[in-house]
Amino acid sequence: MKIDVYDTYATALDGTILHFDSLVPAGMRQNEVEQLIHDFVGADDPEIEIALDRWKSSGQTPIAPGTLAKVERCGFAVVPLRRIGRTAG
């Protein structure tokens, strides 16, 4: 899987500034990336700033299956950017 990595700043629902890397399929249009981040953050009109990080992106190099297996063996996963709803309690 080829990915692009965006250095991301976004305003959260409570007004705090979030800073994270957004990993998306390589070649995704910037407006689509911003929409994913908007949906993930969950604020009504979050301020979003993104910059493609060519150093971290693997636009020309797919993630090797062996590398993905190592990630999974360590208890980690490569997952799509999405907001996970949690209930209080």
C-alpha distances in whole Angstrom, upper triangle without the diagonal:
4,6,10,13,16,19,21,25,26,29,29,32,34,34,32,30,26,24,20,17,15,11,10,7,8,12,13,17,19,21,18,17,21,21,19,20,24,23,22,25,27,30,32,31,29,29,26,25,21,21,17,17,16,17,14,11,9,9,10,8,5,5,8,9,12,11,10,13,15,14,15,18,19,19,16,13,10,12,12,15,18,21,23,26,29,32,35,37
4,7,10,14,17,19,23,24,28,28,31,33,33,31,28,25,23,19,15,14,10,9,6,5,9,11,14,16,19,17,15,19,20,18,19,22,22,21,24,27,29,31,30,28,27,24,22,19,17,14,14,12,14,11,8,6,6,7,6,4,6,10,12,14,13,12,16,17,16,17,21,21,21,18,15,12,13,13,15,18,22,24,27,30,34,36,38
4,7,10,13,15,19,20,24,25,27,30,29,27,25,21,19,15,12,10,6,6,5,4,8,9,12,13,16,14,12,15,17,15,16,19,19,18,21,23,26,28,26,24,24,20,19,15,14,11,11,10,12,9,6,5,6,9,9,8,8,12,14,16,14,13,17,18,16,17,21,21,21,17,14,11,12,11,12,16,19,21,25,27,31,34,36
4,7,10,12,16,18,22,23,26,28,27,25,22,19,17,14,10,8,6,5,6,5,7,8,10,11,14,13,10,13,15,14,14,17,18,17,19,22,24,26,24,22,21,17,15,12,10,7,8,8,10,8,4,6,6,10,11,11,12,15,18,20,17,16,20,20,18,20,23,23,23,19,17,13,13,12,12,16,19,22,25,28,31,34,36
4,7,9,13,15,19,20,23,25,24,22,19,16,13,10,6,6,5,7,9,8,11,11,12,11,14,13,10,12,15,13,12,16,17,16,17,20,22,24,23,20,19,15,13,10,8,6,6,7,9,6,5,8,9,13,13,13,13,17,19,20,17,17,20,20,17,20,23,22,21,18,16,13,13,12,11,15,18,20,24,26,30,31,34
4,6,9,12,16,17,21,23,21,19,16,13,11,8,6,5,7,8,11,11,12,11,12,10,12,12,9,10,13,12,10,14,16,14,15,18,19,21,20,17,15,11,9,6,5,4,5,9,10,9,8,12,12,16,16,17,17,21,23,24,21,20,24,23,20,23,26,24,24,20,18,15,15,14,12,15,17,20,23,25,29,31,33
4,7,10,14,16,19,21,19,17,13,11,8,6,5,7,9,12,15,14,16,15,15,12,15,15,11,12,15,14,11,14,17,15,15,18,19,21,19,16,14,11,8,6,5,6,6,10,11,10,11,14,15,19,19,20,19,23,25,26,22,22,25,24,21,24,27,25,24,21,20,17,17,16,14,16,18,21,23,25,29,30,33
4,7,10,12,16,17,15,14,10,8,6,5,6,6,10,12,16,16,17,15,15,12,13,14,10,9,13,12,9,11,14,12,11,15,15,18,16,12,11,7,6,5,7,9,10,13,15,13,14,17,18,21,22,22,22,25,27,28,25,24,27,26,23,25,28,26,25,21,20,18,17,15,12,14,15,18,21,23,26,27,30
4,7,10,13,14,12,10,7,6,5,7,9,10,13,15,19,20,20,18,18,14,15,16,13,11,14,13,10,11,14,12,10,14,13,16,14,10,8,6,5,6,9,12,13,17,18,16,17,21,22,25,26,26,25,29,30,31,28,27,30,29,26,28,30,28,27,24,23,21,20,18,15,16,16,19,21,22,25,26,29
4,6,10,11,9,8,6,5,7,9,11,11,15,16,20,21,21,19,18,15,15,15,12,10,12,12,8,8,11,10,7,10,9,12,10,6,5,4,6,9,12,15,16,20,21,19,20,23,24,27,28,28,27,31,32,33,30,28,31,31,27,29,31,29,28,24,23,21,20,18,14,15,14,17,18,20,23,24,27
4,7,8,6,6,5,6,9,12,14,14,18,20,23,25,25,22,21,18,17,18,15,12,14,14,10,9,12,11,8,9,7,10,9,5,5,7,9,12,16,19,20,24,25,23,24,27,28,31,32,31,30,34,35,36,33,31,34,34,30,31,34,31,30,27,26,24,22,20,17,16,15,17,18,20,22,22,25
4,5,5,5,6,6,10,12,15,15,19,20,24,26,26,23,23,20,19,19,17,14,14,14,11,9,11,10,6,7,6,9,9,7,9,10,13,15,18,21,22,26,26,24,25,28,29,32,33,32,31,34,34,36,33,31,33,33,29,30,32,30,28,25,24,23,21,19,16,15,12,15,15,16,18,18,22
4,6,7,9,10,14,16,18,18,21,22,26,28,29,25,25,22,20,20,19,16,15,15,13,11,11,11,7,6,4,7,9,8,11,12,16,18,22,24,25,29,30,28,28,31,32,35,36,34,33,37,37,38,35,33,35,35,31,32,34,32,30,27,26,25,23,21,17,16,13,15,14,15,16,17,20
4,6,9,11,14,17,20,20,24,25,29,31,31,28,28,25,24,24,22,19,19,19,16,14,15,14,10,10,8,11,12,10,12,15,17,20,23,26,27,31,31,29,30,33,34,38,38,37,35,39,39,40,37,35,37,36,33,33,36,33,31,28,28,27,25,24,20,19,16,17,16,16,17,17,20
4,7,9,13,16,19,19,23,25,28,30,30,27,27,23,22,23,21,18,18,19,15,14,15,15,11,11,9,11,11,9,10,12,15,18,21,24,25,29,30,28,29,32,33,37,37,36,35,39,39,40,37,35,38,37,33,34,37,34,32,29,29,28,26,24,21,20,17,19,19,19,21,20,23
4,6,10,13,16,18,21,23,27,29,29,27,26,23,23,23,20,18,19,19,15,14,16,14,11,12,11,14,13,10,11,12,14,16,19,22,23,27,27,25,27,30,31,35,35,34,33,36,37,38,34,33,35,34,31,32,34,31,29,27,27,26,24,23,20,19,17,19,19,19,21,20,23
4,7,10,13,15,19,21,25,26,27,24,24,20,20,21,18,16,17,17,13,13,16,14,10,13,12,14,13,10,9,10,11,13,16,19,19,23,24,22,23,27,28,31,32,31,30,34,35,36,32,31,33,32,29,30,33,30,28,25,25,24,23,22,18,18,17,19,20,20,23,23,25
4,7,10,12,15,18,21,23,24,22,22,19,19,19,16,14,16,15,11,12,14,11,9,12,12,15,14,10,10,10,10,12,14,17,17,21,21,19,20,24,25,29,28,28,27,30,31,32,28,27,30,29,25,26,29,26,25,22,21,20,19,18,15,15,14,16,18,18,21,21,24
4,7,10,13,16,20,21,22,20,20,17,19,19,15,14,16,15,11,13,15,13,11,15,15,18,17,13,12,10,10,10,12,14,14,17,17,16,17,21,22,26,25,25,24,27,29,29,26,25,27,26,23,25,27,24,23,20,20,19,18,17,14,16,15,18,20,21,24,24,27
4,6,10,13,16,18,19,18,19,16,18,17,13,13,15,13,10,13,15,12,11,15,16,19,18,14,14,11,11,10,11,12,12,15,15,13,14,17,19,22,22,22,20,24,25,26,22,21,24,23,19,21,24,21,20,17,17,15,15,14,11,13,14,16,19,20,23,24,26
4,6,10,13,14,16,15,16,14,16,15,12,12,15,13,10,14,15,12,13,17,18,21,20,16,16,12,11,9,10,10,9,12,12,10,11,14,15,19,18,18,17,20,22,23,19,18,21,21,17,19,22,20,20,16,15,13,13,12,10,13,14,17,20,22,25,26,29
4,6,10,12,13,12,13,12,13,12,8,10,12,9,8,12,13,10,12,15,17,19,18,15,15,12,11,9,10,9,10,13,14,11,10,13,14,18,18,17,16,20,21,22,19,18,21,21,18,19,23,21,20,16,14,12,11,9,7,10,12,15,18,21,24,26,29
4,7,9,11,10,13,12,14,12,9,12,13,11,10,14,15,13,15,18,20,22,21,19,19,15,15,12,12,10,10,12,13,10,8,10,11,15,14,13,12,16,17,19,16,15,18,18,15,17,20,19,19,15,12,9,9,8,7,11,14,16,20,22,26,28,30
4,6,8,7,10,10,12,10,7,11,12,9,10,14,14,13,16,18,20,22,21,19,19,16,15,12,13,11,12,13,15,12,9,11,11,14,14,13,13,16,18,20,18,16,19,20,17,19,22,22,21,17,14,11,10,7,7,11,14,17,20,23,27,29,32
4,6,6,10,11,13,11,10,13,14,12,14,17,17,16,19,21,24,25,24,23,23,19,19,15,15,12,13,14,15,13,10,10,9,12,12,10,11,15,16,19,17,15,19,20,18,19,23,23,22,19,15,12,11,9,10,13,17,19,23,26,29,32,35
4,6,9,11,14,12,11,14,16,14,16,19,19,19,21,24,26,27,26,24,23,20,19,15,14,11,12,11,13,12,8,8,6,9,10,10,11,15,17,20,18,17,20,22,20,21,25,25,24,21,18,14,14,12,13,17,20,23,26,29,33,35,38
4,6,9,12,10,10,14,15,14,16,19,19,20,22,24,26,27,25,24,23,19,18,15,14,11,13,12,15,14,11,11,8,11,13,13,15,18,20,23,21,20,24,25,23,25,28,28,28,24,21,18,17,15,15,18,22,25,28,31,34,37,40
4,6,8,7,7,10,11,11,13,15,16,16,19,21,22,23,22,20,20,17,16,13,13,11,14,14,17,15,12,13,11,14,16,15,17,20,22,25,23,21,25,26,24,25,28,28,28,24,21,17,16,13,13,15,19,22,25,28,31,34,37
4,6,5,6,9,10,11,13,14,16,17,19,20,21,22,20,19,18,15,15,12,12,11,14,15,18,17,14,16,13,17,19,19,20,24,25,28,26,25,28,30,27,28,32,32,31,27,24,20,19,16,15,17,20,23,26,29,33,35,38
4,5,5,6,9,10,11,12,14,15,16,18,19,19,17,16,15,12,11,9,9,9,13,14,17,17,14,16,15,18,20,20,22,25,27,30,27,26,29,30,27,29,32,32,31,27,24,21,19,16,14,16,19,22,25,28,31,34,37
4,5,5,6,9,10,10,12,14,15,16,17,17,15,14,14,11,12,10,12,13,16,18,21,20,18,20,18,21,23,23,24,28,29,32,30,28,31,32,29,30,34,33,32,28,26,22,20,17,15,16,18,22,24,27,30,32,36
4,5,5,6,9,10,11,12,14,15,17,17,16,15,15,13,13,12,14,13,17,18,21,19,17,18,17,20,22,21,22,26,27,29,27,25,29,30,27,28,31,31,29,26,23,19,17,13,12,13,15,19,21,25,28,30,34
4,5,5,6,9,10,11,12,14,16,17,15,14,14,10,11,9,11,10,13,15,18,16,14,16,15,19,20,19,20,24,25,27,25,23,26,27,24,25,29,28,27,23,20,17,15,12,10,11,14,17,20,23,27,29,32
4,5,5,6,9,10,10,12,13,14,12,10,10,7,8,8,11,12,15,17,20,18,17,19,19,22,24,23,23,27,28,31,28,26,29,30,27,28,31,30,29,25,23,20,17,14,11,12,14,18,20,23,26,28,31
4,5,5,6,8,10,11,12,12,11,11,12,10,12,12,14,15,18,21,23,21,19,21,21,24,25,24,25,28,29,31,29,27,30,31,28,28,32,31,29,25,23,20,17,14,11,11,12,16,18,21,24,26,30
4,5,5,6,9,10,12,13,13,12,13,11,13,12,15,15,17,20,22,19,18,19,19,23,23,22,22,25,26,28,26,23,26,27,24,24,28,27,25,22,19,16,13,10,7,7,9,13,15,19,22,24,27
4,5,5,6,8,10,12,11,9,10,8,10,10,13,14,16,19,21,18,17,20,20,24,24,23,23,26,27,29,26,24,27,27,24,25,28,27,25,21,19,17,14,11,8,8,9,13,15,18,21,23,26
4,5,5,6,7,8,8,7,9,8,11,12,15,17,19,22,24,22,21,23,23,27,28,27,26,30,30,33,30,27,30,31,27,28,31,30,28,25,22,20,17,14,11,10,10,14,15,18,21,23,26
4,6,5,8,9,10,10,12,11,14,15,18,19,21,24,26,23,22,24,24,28,28,26,26,29,29,32,29,26,29,30,26,26,30,29,26,23,21,19,16,13,9,8,7,11,12,15,18,20,24
4,5,9,11,12,10,13,11,14,14,17,18,20,23,24,21,20,23,23,27,27,25,24,27,27,29,27,24,27,27,23,23,27,26,23,20,18,16,13,11,7,5,5,8,10,13,16,18,22
4,6,9,10,8,10,10,13,14,17,19,20,23,25,22,22,25,25,29,29,28,27,30,30,32,29,27,29,29,26,26,29,27,25,22,21,19,16,14,11,9,7,10,11,14,16,18,21
4,7,9,8,11,12,15,17,20,22,24,27,28,26,25,28,28,32,32,30,29,33,33,35,32,29,32,32,28,28,32,30,27,25,23,22,18,16,13,10,8,11,10,13,15,17,20
4,6,5,9,11,14,16,20,22,24,28,29,27,27,30,30,34,34,33,32,36,36,38,35,32,35,35,31,32,35,33,30,28,26,25,22,19,16,14,12,14,14,16,18,19,22
4,6,10,12,16,18,22,24,27,30,32,30,29,32,32,35,36,35,35,38,38,40,38,35,38,38,34,35,38,36,34,31,29,27,24,22,18,16,14,17,16,19,20,21,25
4,7,9,13,15,19,22,24,27,30,28,27,30,30,34,35,34,34,37,38,40,37,35,38,38,35,35,38,37,35,31,30,28,25,22,18,17,16,19,19,21,23,24,28
4,6,10,12,16,19,21,25,26,25,25,28,28,31,32,32,31,35,36,38,34,32,35,35,32,33,36,34,32,29,27,25,23,20,17,16,15,18,18,20,22,23,27
4,7,10,14,17,19,23,24,23,23,27,26,30,31,31,31,35,36,38,34,33,36,36,32,33,37,35,33,30,28,26,24,21,18,18,17,20,21,23,26,27,30
4,7,10,13,16,19,21,20,20,23,23,26,28,27,27,31,33,34,31,30,33,33,29,31,34,32,30,27,25,23,21,19,15,16,16,19,21,23,26,27,30
4,7,10,13,16,18,17,17,21,21,24,26,26,26,30,32,33,30,29,32,32,29,30,33,32,31,27,26,23,22,19,16,18,18,22,24,26,29,30,33
4,7,9,12,15,14,14,17,17,20,22,22,23,26,28,30,27,26,29,29,26,28,31,29,28,25,23,20,19,17,14,17,18,21,24,26,29,31,34
4,6,9,11,11,11,15,15,18,20,21,21,25,27,29,25,25,29,28,25,28,31,29,29,25,24,21,20,18,16,19,21,24,27,29,32,34,37
4,6,9,9,8,11,11,14,16,17,18,22,24,26,23,22,26,26,23,26,29,27,27,24,22,19,19,17,16,19,21,24,27,30,33,35,38
4,5,6,6,10,11,13,14,16,16,20,23,24,20,21,24,24,21,24,27,25,26,22,21,18,19,18,17,20,22,25,28,30,34,35,38
4,5,5,8,8,10,12,14,15,18,22,23,20,20,24,23,22,25,27,26,27,23,22,19,20,19,19,22,25,28,31,33,37,38,41
4,6,8,10,11,12,14,15,17,21,21,18,19,23,21,20,23,25,24,25,22,21,18,20,20,20,23,26,28,32,33,37,38,41
4,7,9,11,11,12,12,15,18,19,15,16,19,18,16,20,22,20,21,18,17,15,16,17,16,20,23,25,28,30,34,35,37
4,6,8,9,10,10,14,17,18,15,15,19,19,17,20,23,22,22,19,17,14,16,15,15,19,22,24,28,30,34,36,38
4,5,5,6,8,11,14,16,13,14,17,17,16,19,21,21,22,19,17,14,16,16,17,20,24,26,29,32,35,38,40
4,6,7,10,13,16,18,16,16,20,21,19,22,25,24,25,22,19,16,17,17,18,21,25,27,31,33,37,39,41
4,7,10,12,15,17,16,17,20,21,20,23,25,25,26,23,21,18,20,19,21,24,28,30,34,36,40,42,44
4,7,8,12,14,12,13,17,17,17,19,22,22,23,21,19,16,18,18,20,24,27,29,33,35,39,41,43
4,6,9,11,10,10,14,15,15,17,19,20,21,18,16,13,15,16,18,22,25,27,30,32,36,39,40
4,6,8,7,7,10,11,11,13,15,16,17,15,13,10,13,14,17,20,24,25,28,30,34,36,38
4,5,5,6,9,10,11,13,14,16,17,15,14,12,15,17,20,23,26,27,31,32,36,38,40
4,5,5,6,9,10,11,12,14,16,14,13,12,15,17,20,23,26,26,30,31,35,37,38
4,5,5,6,9,10,10,13,15,14,13,13,17,19,22,25,28,28,31,32,36,38,39
4,5,5,6,9,10,11,13,12,11,11,14,17,20,23,25,25,29,30,34,36,37
4,5,5,6,9,10,11,9,8,8,11,14,17,20,22,22,26,27,31,33,34
4,5,5,6,9,10,10,9,10,14,17,20,22,24,24,27,28,31,33,34
4,5,5,6,9,9,10,11,15,18,21,23,25,25,28,28,32,33,34
4,6,5,7,5,6,8,12,15,17,19,21,21,24,25,28,30,31
4,5,5,5,5,8,11,15,17,19,21,20,23,24,27,29,29
4,5,7,9,12,15,19,21,23,24,23,26,26,29,31,31
4,6,9,12,15,18,20,22,23,22,25,25,28,29,29
4,7,11,13,16,18,19,20,19,21,21,24,25,25
4,7,9,13,15,16,17,16,20,20,23,25,25
4,6,10,12,14,16,15,18,19,23,25,26
4,7,9,12,15,15,19,20,24,26,28
4,6,8,11,12,15,17,21,24,25
4,6,10,11,15,17,21,24,26
4,7,10,13,16,19,22,25
4,6,10,13,16,19,22
4,6,9,13,16,19
4,6,10,13,16
4,7,10,13
4,7,9
4,6
4
